[in-house]
Amino acid sequence: MQRHFPQCPFARYADDAVVHCRSQEQAQEVMHAIASRLAECGLTMHPEKSKIVYCKDRSRTQTYPNVTFTFLGFQFRPRRVLTRHGQVSTSFVPGVSPDALKRMRQTVRGWRLQRQTSKSLFELAERCNPTICGWWNYYGAFHRTAMHELSRYLDRKLVRWVQRKYKTLRRHKRCSEEWLRKMRKAYPREFAHWQYQGKQVG
């Protein structure tokens, strides 16, 4: 890349890479050159991940088949954002990828929170917060609203825990949501995701 395409910014992590090009023609040339170089080393490009993506935003409005890609757990795609002047616009920015969200939900499911009825809410928070903080510190670095889906999922699991822990709330989902909402209001910093998301439970 430094010898033949110094004008193209290039980022690589392990076997994943992103190359920034100024035109589709240049992107095709770079992609062919990389494929040839990998072949010399006995390697091949991933048939699904390797593609040319158009970074569509408010100033790049043409139509191309691919306008999204995933890199290091982030999905880069056109998103509706607020400018510094408070106007809604379209920008090509990263946010947590659907696959990363799926893996996080699987981890939460493995915690079996609804079965931890012998523990208090504060003990659950102590157990979960290190992992939740790690997720938010990494994936919350860009477009934090994409992480709100995980926060809502965590709260749904906590509501299930409330229903199982307190017999009077077992058949009352709305009352359980209200109980958790009151706890969140009283202790807004107890769970890590409560600190990052302003929306209410339920």
LINCOR-V674453 format. One record per helix or strand of 2 or more residues. SS is the DSSP state (alpha for helix, beta for strand). FROM is the first residue (numbers start at 1). LEN is the number of residues. If there is no record, write none. Layout:
SS_FROM_LEN, SS_FROM_LEN
This chain:
beta_10_4, beta_16_4, alpha_24_17, beta_68_4, beta_74_9, beta_88_9, alpha_98_14, alpha_113_3, alpha_121_19, alpha_144_22, alpha_167_3, alpha_173_14, alpha_192_5
